[in-house]
Amino acid sequence: MKFSTTQLLATLGFASYVAADFHVLTGPCSIAPGWGGSLEDYAVACPSNYYNCNCMLNGDRAGHVISGQTPRYGIHNTGSNYFELSGMCGVGNMNFYLQGDGTWLFYIAGGDGTVQGQCWPGDNSIKDCNAFSAACSLSNILVCYSYICEP
């Protein structure tokens, strides 16, 4: 079977779209544990190939929610239909919009309006991260597929 150049490029484009992904995690963090610190809600996004506490707690390669609300542990909908991440994989701010089927589509803020990827509800698995200044118990809320975090 022969493929035209257009078919080959479309196939390669789709392959890169689903090849890389990242996760959005939320949960409580104890700031300054043992020193009378506070308990705060926390949200972070990490590339799948860097799903570790260095990203989640120290912010290495992380994206951070700068507006709106992400889903929280145990639920997939906060009543919010929008949130925005900054710093994810070196791209500009990304806008996430909840769809009727419970997935989220995301776009580059101020971009050309093309969909950059899609997120599905995560498995709510917990990743515990501890450091001198904080202890967090983060839940894998969303799994996002896109080309933006390709190595």
Residue frames relative to the residue before (quaternion, step in Angstrom):
aa qw qx qy qz dx dy dz
M 1.0000 0.0000 0.0000 0.0000 0.00 0.00 0.00
K 0.2534 -0.7727 0.5672 0.1303 3.57 -0.87 0.98
F 0.2283 -0.7477 0.6083 0.1371 3.54 -1.14 0.73
S 0.4177 -0.6633 0.5524 0.2835 3.53 -1.07 0.72
T 0.6659 -0.4858 0.3733 0.4258 3.57 -1.26 0.32
T 0.6398 0.5307 -0.3200 0.4546 3.60 0.97 -0.84
Q 0.6668 0.4923 -0.3035 0.4700 3.60 0.91 -0.90
L 0.6497 0.5192 -0.3159 0.4567 3.58 0.97 -0.85
L 0.6710 0.4886 -0.2982 0.4713 3.59 0.91 -0.90
A 0.6420 0.5148 -0.3243 0.4665 3.59 1.00 -0.78
T 0.6481 0.5127 -0.3129 0.4682 3.58 1.00 -0.82
L 0.6678 0.4849 -0.2988 0.4792 3.58 0.92 -0.88
G 0.6277 0.5331 -0.3312 0.4604 3.57 1.03 -0.74
F 0.6633 0.4863 -0.2999 0.4834 3.58 0.95 -0.85
A 0.6285 0.5380 -0.3395 0.4475 3.60 0.99 -0.80
S 0.6809 0.4639 -0.3065 0.4767 3.60 0.91 -0.79
Y 0.5855 0.5875 -0.3636 0.4241 3.58 1.14 -0.59
V 0.7792 0.3346 -0.1805 0.4984 3.59 0.91 -0.85
A 0.5433 0.6719 -0.3849 0.3244 3.60 1.21 -0.22
A 0.7872 0.2467 -0.1320 0.5496 3.60 0.99 -0.69
D 0.0024 0.8119 -0.5832 0.0236 3.53 -1.10 0.65
F 0.1614 -0.7543 0.6226 0.1319 3.51 -1.36 0.10
H 0.3633 -0.7246 0.5553 0.1859 3.52 -1.32 0.35
V 0.2208 -0.7166 0.6409 0.1643 3.53 -1.21 0.62
L 0.0811 -0.8096 0.5810 -0.0177 3.53 -0.76 1.13
T 0.0361 -0.7809 0.6233 0.0216 3.56 -1.11 0.70
G 0.2969 0.7543 -0.5618 0.1651 3.51 -1.25 0.38
P 0.6349 -0.5343 0.3931 0.3960 3.52 -1.30 0.03
C 0.1036 -0.7542 0.6450 0.0659 3.53 -1.22 0.68
S 0.2711 -0.7194 0.6168 0.1688 3.50 -1.03 0.85
I 0.2075 -0.7863 0.5748 0.0907 3.54 -0.53 1.21
A 0.8281 0.0122 -0.0830 0.5543 3.58 -0.77 1.10
P 0.0294 0.8268 -0.5605 0.0375 3.61 0.71 1.03
G 0.7884 0.2889 -0.2358 0.4893 3.54 -1.03 0.83
W 0.7107 0.3994 -0.2449 0.5248 3.58 1.27 -0.14
G 0.6151 -0.5670 0.3487 0.4226 3.59 1.16 0.46
G 0.3059 0.7914 -0.4778 0.2276 3.55 1.19 0.53
S 0.5487 -0.6206 0.4631 0.3151 3.52 -1.32 -0.16
L 0.3823 -0.6678 0.5840 0.2586 3.54 -1.34 0.34
E 0.0032 -0.8210 0.5683 -0.0545 3.57 -0.69 1.11
D 0.4711 -0.6077 0.5471 0.3309 3.54 -1.27 0.48
Y 0.0689 -0.7994 0.5966 -0.0160 3.55 -1.03 0.84
A 0.0316 -0.7768 0.6287 0.0176 3.57 -1.09 0.72
V 0.0631 0.7855 -0.6096 0.0863 3.56 -0.99 0.90
A 0.2141 -0.7436 0.6151 0.1512 3.57 -1.24 0.47
C 0.0384 -0.8023 0.5954 -0.0153 3.57 -0.97 0.92
P 0.5287 -0.6138 0.4755 0.3430 3.59 -1.07 0.72
S 0.5842 -0.6013 0.4133 0.3554 3.59 -1.06 0.68
N 0.7036 0.4409 -0.2778 0.4832 3.58 1.03 -0.70
Y 0.7286 0.2888 -0.2241 0.5793 3.59 1.29 0.24
Y 0.2261 0.7894 -0.5168 0.2420 3.54 1.04 0.99
N 0.4302 0.6877 -0.4660 0.3533 3.56 0.28 1.27
C 0.6887 -0.5046 0.3384 0.3957 3.54 -1.31 0.26
N 0.5573 0.5863 -0.4091 0.4223 3.59 1.11 -0.43
C 0.6669 0.4462 -0.2877 0.5228 3.58 1.06 -0.71
M 0.7255 0.4884 -0.2615 0.4083 3.56 0.67 -1.13
L 0.7945 0.3098 -0.1528 0.4995 3.57 0.87 -0.90
N 0.7651 0.3665 -0.1933 0.4928 3.58 0.97 -0.84
G 0.4963 -0.7091 0.3939 0.3095 3.59 1.29 -0.08
D 0.4064 0.7146 -0.4803 0.3059 3.60 1.24 0.19
R 0.8426 -0.0004 -0.0816 0.5324 3.60 -0.64 1.23
A 0.4729 0.7139 -0.4058 0.3194 3.60 1.26 0.23
G 0.2770 -0.6805 0.6428 0.2168 3.48 -1.40 0.35
H 0.1769 -0.7974 0.5714 0.0799 3.57 -1.06 0.71
V 0.4853 -0.6499 0.5032 0.2981 3.55 -1.07 0.81
I 0.1071 -0.8210 0.5595 0.0385 3.57 -0.73 1.06
S 0.7914 -0.0114 -0.0540 0.6088 3.59 1.27 -0.09
G 0.7235 0.3801 -0.3207 0.4787 3.55 -1.24 0.50
Q 0.4097 -0.6930 0.5348 0.2568 3.55 -1.32 -0.15
T 0.3188 -0.7092 0.5934 0.2079 3.54 -1.03 0.85
P 0.6226 -0.4796 0.4202 0.4536 3.58 -1.22 0.14
R 0.3183 -0.7384 0.5604 0.1987 3.56 -1.24 0.36
Y 0.7395 -0.4177 0.2895 0.4414 3.55 -1.30 0.32
G 0.8362 0.2318 -0.1870 0.4605 3.53 -0.99 0.92
I 0.7618 0.2233 -0.1642 0.5855 3.59 1.23 -0.24
H 0.3454 -0.7492 0.5295 0.1974 3.54 -1.17 0.50
N 0.7621 0.2823 -0.1742 0.5561 3.59 1.22 -0.03
T 0.2166 -0.7966 0.5553 0.1009 3.59 -0.70 1.07
G 0.5836 -0.5067 0.4024 0.4906 3.56 1.23 -0.22
S 0.6122 0.5112 -0.3366 0.5006 3.56 1.29 -0.31
N 0.2019 -0.7840 0.5725 0.1295 3.56 -1.06 0.66
Y 0.7452 0.3223 -0.1794 0.5556 3.58 1.31 0.25
F 0.1660 0.7336 -0.6587 0.0209 3.53 -1.28 0.53
E 0.2637 -0.7608 0.5770 0.1366 3.56 -1.26 0.43
L 0.1930 -0.7652 0.6082 0.0851 3.55 -1.01 0.96
S 0.1274 -0.7566 0.6304 0.1179 3.54 -1.18 0.57
G 0.8210 0.3386 -0.2139 0.4069 3.54 -1.26 0.49
M 0.4658 0.7006 -0.4493 0.3008 3.61 1.17 0.06
C 0.8679 -0.1030 0.0329 0.4847 3.56 -0.75 1.13
G 0.6890 -0.5360 0.2754 0.4026 3.57 1.04 0.75
V 0.5559 0.5712 -0.4267 0.4274 3.61 1.19 0.19
G 0.6510 -0.5045 0.3832 0.4180 3.56 -1.27 0.18
N 0.7453 -0.3533 0.2851 0.4882 3.54 -1.28 -0.14
M 0.1957 -0.7761 0.5919 0.0952 3.54 -1.11 0.76
N 0.2560 -0.7608 0.5846 0.1180 3.55 -0.98 0.96
F 0.1580 -0.7920 0.5883 0.0408 3.57 -0.83 1.10
Y 0.0705 -0.8019 0.5933 0.0014 3.58 -0.88 1.00
L 0.4234 -0.7065 0.5187 0.2292 3.54 -0.87 1.05
Q 0.2541 -0.7599 0.5851 0.1255 3.55 -1.00 0.92
G 0.6855 -0.5122 0.3420 0.3883 3.57 -1.24 0.36
D 0.6952 0.4652 -0.2755 0.4737 3.59 1.15 -0.55
G 0.6194 -0.5747 0.3368 0.4155 3.62 1.27 0.15
T 0.5709 0.5478 -0.4021 0.4607 3.59 1.25 0.02
W 0.3135 -0.7187 0.5854 0.2061 3.55 -1.35 0.20
L 0.2011 -0.7353 0.6326 0.1365 3.58 -1.00 0.87
F 0.0848 -0.8143 0.5697 0.0714 3.58 -1.03 0.63
Y 0.2134 -0.7624 0.6103 0.0276 3.45 -1.31 0.80
I 0.4865 -0.5964 0.5303 0.3555 3.57 -1.26 0.33
A 0.4672 -0.6759 0.4918 0.2881 3.60 -0.81 1.02
G 0.8286 0.1441 -0.1425 0.5219 3.56 -0.83 1.00
G 0.4668 0.6928 -0.4304 0.3419 3.57 1.28 0.24
D 0.7246 -0.4465 0.3155 0.4196 3.54 -1.27 -0.39
G 0.6007 -0.6106 0.3435 0.3852 3.60 1.25 0.18
T 0.5157 0.6292 -0.4388 0.3815 3.60 1.21 0.15
V 0.5286 -0.6182 0.4830 0.3242 3.54 -1.11 0.76
Q 0.2563 -0.7876 0.5477 0.1187 3.57 -0.87 1.01
G 0.7878 -0.1804 0.1158 0.5775 3.57 1.23 -0.31
Q 0.3175 -0.7309 0.5773 0.1782 3.52 -1.38 0.00
C 0.2122 -0.7706 0.5924 0.1011 3.56 -1.13 0.77
W 0.1769 -0.7565 0.6232 0.0898 3.53 -1.16 0.77
P 0.6281 -0.5168 0.3912 0.4306 3.60 -1.15 0.40
G 0.4082 -0.7112 0.5256 0.2263 3.55 -1.00 0.91
D 0.6323 -0.5570 0.3949 0.3660 3.53 -1.31 -0.06
N 0.4392 -0.7228 0.4242 0.3236 3.61 1.31 0.07
S 0.3159 0.7386 -0.5364 0.2590 3.60 1.16 0.42
I 0.3830 -0.7498 0.5093 0.1783 3.56 -1.07 0.83
K 0.0985 -0.7463 0.6562 0.0517 3.54 -1.08 0.85
D 0.1834 -0.7836 0.5877 0.0829 3.57 -0.62 1.15
C 0.0238 -0.7838 0.6199 -0.0283 3.54 -0.90 1.02
N 0.0388 -0.8072 0.5885 -0.0258 3.55 -0.84 1.03
A 0.0499 0.7588 -0.6473 0.0520 3.53 -1.12 0.82
F 0.7321 -0.4156 0.2980 0.4500 3.55 -1.29 0.09
S 0.7908 0.3616 -0.1679 0.4644 3.56 0.89 -0.95
A 0.8147 0.0929 -0.0372 0.5712 3.63 1.18 -0.27
A 0.1078 -0.7392 0.6591 0.0874 3.51 -1.33 0.46
C 0.0339 -0.8235 0.5647 -0.0425 3.58 -0.63 1.15
S 0.1494 -0.7370 0.6523 0.0945 3.51 -1.25 0.63
L 0.0267 -0.8646 0.4982 -0.0587 3.54 0.06 1.38
S 0.2717 -0.7694 0.5671 0.1124 3.52 -1.00 0.94
N 0.4378 -0.6859 0.5284 0.2421 3.56 -1.00 0.96
I 0.1064 -0.8578 0.5027 0.0094 3.57 0.10 1.35
L 0.8143 0.0613 0.0004 0.5772 3.59 0.91 -0.93
V 0.1702 -0.7310 0.6510 0.1134 3.55 -1.17 0.71
C 0.1106 -0.8285 0.5489 -0.0059 3.56 -0.59 1.21
Y 0.1814 -0.7792 0.5953 0.0738 3.53 -0.98 0.93
S 0.2118 0.7527 -0.5868 0.2105 3.53 -0.86 1.08
Y 0.5299 -0.5966 0.4848 0.3582 3.53 -1.34 -0.10
I 0.5358 0.7129 -0.3779 0.2490 3.61 1.16 -0.47
C 0.7399 0.3974 -0.2397 0.4870 3.63 1.06 -0.52
E 0.3074 0.7560 -0.5256 0.2401 3.59 1.14 0.42
P 0.4939 -0.6684 0.4630 0.3080 3.58 -0.97 0.80
